[in-house]
């Protein structure tokens, strides 16, 4: 990876094309590739057709960025569309079909009202088993949270520490959707979305874009100095049964286990080698489950690491240092690329000063599609 | 490529999931891989969210096919979604990220009425330059046809020979949407869609699915006998300016030129080496332009090859032997994979008897996204 870029996340005025262009141009500039055109453009986005009325977005982006005739492709796997687009880019470079790939993740969700946005997002769930019974992602997360609390004795107050940490980090990230700290009391007193989860347990819908540039070995050496490049050590991609009710467990997402084992296997490293983690915390309970599924925490004990400060920026295993989905925001298709961008900055030593993890050399990103059924895990190291 | 499958195309009762499953299972059976699970599933589809209300289709397909936890990804580039999905699968195998990839192309367009279907499809055009002025794909094709007729002296009666050939082939293809022959008179007397194009110059909207299985060299040898495998010799992918008015020519689609030159370069063959062609004839005029852009015909002279019978099944350069988009039908995301499936059958000698090209060893597919701005060209040969 030779370049990264990202817009502010939030409820923004810019169009989806303007957001995607801004992130892409920053990434190409960062890669010193503004005059070396990427030969492929991959756009990860969940549903621009319905959120914005614009279809065929990958070709439009090649046009708007002045990259015609480079081949352009859109990739979609629900909210993990960004990471899946990244994987598609890795495959293009890895196969020799491309030497320089621009991967953009983008979503513009605020052009429709919140009810319509929820209805669009709900299409990623099972119609037969979930949607027709009024299921929503938050309802499924609440079900999971209740079961986790029952099985492991997690208290509601303890769970609130997860968004408190997210907001503490987000407050120090100038691109985050939410840049304010919250207290446990504030989390507990915010409106209930799906009992036991309150508003502050749930990520927002956001607008935003992020981009990365992937280069072959030869191309990398032509572009930037080696000490600014970050290598993809491993990547894993796994699915789970579409409907939550068909799965063996409510308190573990097996696709995360499968994808992370594949990524660790390819990378030849273990969880002990990871210095900084980006885990998909669309709901507070997911950060704890993710920590256990990727091998960072023992079953049922993730909260102990949160309480002891181990997952803080200055702790031994920092998680979601830039605010996570909860505070950085969650423009769905952009999130997977934003996670990678933030890990790249950490590994380069370019994170915002208060968020920089000291001597970070190896990082991991974990992006969830659907409600926990399409995961991509990637592992990165300084080149 | 070790296996192919396809459903009937047409206005069908089956759901999008049923169609995709049927094509996929046939392809896996053809690959003798029903017990050797593909480790990746790629689904090429233009807009299932709006055509059917079902989102996140790639994960749903992994679930419904019993392929969990294999990684699953959707790829979209408008009507070339099938071929772009195929390219993504080639990249996964080529990079070593996967040993066995199932690629499905599918669209179910008949659940919405024709007006709504047209509105959904129109999102692939330029909002600023085309949609807001009432532009439609057929209107753009008519513009192109008028210019071509002006520049090269093509007559309306000559142009009608293209759908006549398509329907002649489709009548002999049991899976084609339209299985009846038409005459020049019938084409000319059918309702005008966009002058000078009539109903029979335009492909239908269809339901249907097709699938192929891609294997690494090692995996191929474990599955089927080498004489049933077909090799991907080359693949090219190129874009053009999003809006037709921004392009240098109306009578050539430069993304076809770029993509086919890339594919021929990778394959190390020339147009003279191609024994059978699948060209994207969403409108009759496009078949002529495609023939010229891929290097099969000289500029302005494609119609001579049609008139002389060279592009018939028994001719020297058979084009769209199974009916093309016009008669086989055009379930948009499925078309690119159906083209590849039909070429594979030709190269194996397994095409329908009256459509089999004798001693076909090398074939080419050409799939268009948008109105001529996202092309994928692939070249195949017996392994």
Interface residues (C-beta under 8 A of the other chain):
Chain A: X40 X41 X47 X49 X50 X53 X54 X55 X56 X58 X59 X60 X62 X63 X64 X67 X68 X69 X70 X71 X72 X73 X74 X75 X76 X77 X78 X84 X87 X88 X90 X91 X92 X93 X94 X95 X96 X97 X120 X123 X124 X125 X126 X127 X235 X236 X237 X238 X239 X240 X241 X242 X243 X246 X254 X255 X258 X259 X369 X370 X373 X374 X376
Chain B: X40 X41 X47 X49 X50 X53 X54 X55 X56 X58 X59 X60 X62 X63 X64 X67 X68 X69 X70 X71 X72 X73 X74 X75 X76 X77 X78 X84 X87 X88 X90 X91 X92 X93 X94 X95 X96 X97 X120 X123 X124 X125 X126 X127 X235 X236 X237 X238 X239 X240 X241 X242 X243 X246 X254 X255 X258 X259 X369 X370 X373 X374 X376
